Amino acid sequence: MKSEIKSINSVRKEVVVVIEKAVVQREENSVLQSFARDIKIPGFRKGKIPLTLVKSRYGKELDQEIDKTVASKTFDNVVKENNWDVFSLVKFDVRDMPDGEKELNFVVDLKPIFELLDYKNIEVEQPEISVGDEDINGAIEQIRNHHADYKEVKRPIQRGDFVRLQYVGTQEDGTKATELIPHAPTWAEQNNAWEKAGKEAENSPGIEAIVEGIIAMEVDGEKDVEMEFPADFAVPELQGKKIKYHVKVFEIREKILPELGDAFFEKLKTKDLDELKTRLSMDLEGRKLQELRFEQRESIVQKMIDSVSFEIPESAVKYEQILIIRSLMERQIHEGMTPEMIKNNEGKLFEDTKELASDRAKVNFILEKIAEKEKISVTDNEMNQMILQEASMLRISPDQLIAEIRDNRERIQELRRRAVFGKTLDFVLLSNLKEDNPKRESDLEEANSERESKAAAVPRKDSVAAINIE
């Protein structure tokens, strides 16, 4: 066997192997014998069919199986001889040579070789968590807003009212805004939308010209307003553009907040205001702790990206891009976008996600190495928790997600991989929290316990964790 290995870069190798005629013939005889034992032809006993008949009748299938067998064994030998840790097979081709030899050409991406950072000694900020009166009063107002009544009124619109309306956007040249942004209909045209009158903050929802322009309008009133979008607007097609919107009002509702009385406390299953504040204080502390842990994880991830340098396989970046874009598409489809709208923006999505995908691939290689070193794996309940998270993100039921991926080996493996990486990141975080922090272990253990109890609610017989993918 003659082979030539070309290093395209540190993680990509191109290999050309010439497989000798004797080896090819040996594998051909082995495959032919195997076919003869297994096939059935009328008039012949099983296993007693002449090899010449087998070869003439199943020539194409035999050639395919010979190529597959020879190529597979040769590939395995090359990988083993060079002690490669293969990430993916990029290209694979088998060619017949005139003298009976075969030429195998393949390209592989290898997992990068690098030294791990000192992942148990990463500086992690640990600010004190405190909940003040302002936090608690804000939470009470949120609850009151959640339980508010919306009374229909017959008067001019006031700031803070909720208005059911229609709007149609038109570009300066007279064409509809939907032609400019078919993928973002919220900014172009809505036939039956609810908007809150008046802009409350910089990032308030709604189109500013509309939510401000409807103030003082009445039911059945119509009006044209113009919106000039800023140069750094989130939708690139609208940056610096002027859109005229024709608005028609259908209904006006005033929000009525509940009084802080016995009826309100009874609805919340609490005795009085003091008990409600105590409960909210505990909830807010837990929420702030979760937010802090998220920020700490993000900080650790960034330090991993900055502290370790190695070449990332191109196929690893593309794989992460596919995952990111698939997730975006699934969410957008559930939000009402059509596959055609999404496909039109597929090229731009690939370009926009390249840097993020590269960072994710890098972090995943680091986490994989840590997981191997620390022998971190996931339980069935942790896999079930991953299913719950994925289903929640896609806004579908766990049962529906399980039905969709039950026979999708790659998707199941990806979920398991993400579960391992998430657990490994938690391990790194826990390793870097100060020993004298009383919440160092208890909060993470409590969070893990809560996740596992939720995951246990997914029936074992219907869970992806119970599917054998080995």
Secondary structure, DSSP 8 states (H G I E B T S, - for coil): -EEEEEEEETTEEEEEEEE-HHHHHHHHHHHHHHHHHH---TTS-TT---HHHHHHHSHHHHHHHHHHHHHHHHHHHHHHHTT--EEEEEEEEEEE-TTS-EEEEEEEEE--------TTS-----------HHHHHHHHHHHHHHT-EEEE--S---TT-EEEEEEEEE-TTS-BHHHH-TT-GGGTEEEEEEEESS--STT-SS-HHHHHHTTT--TT-EEEEEEE--TT-SSGGGTT-EEEEEEEEEEEEEEE---SSHHHHHHTT-SSHHHHHHHHHHHHHHHHHHHHHHHHHHHHHHHHHHH------HHHHHHHHHHHHHHHHHHHHHTT--HHHHHHTHHHHHHHTHHHHHHHHHHHHHHHHHHHHHT----HHHHHHHHHHHHHHHTS-HHHHHHHHTT-HHHHHHHHHHHHHHHHHHHHHHHHS-TT-TTTTHHHHHHHHHHHHHHTTS-GGGSGGGS---
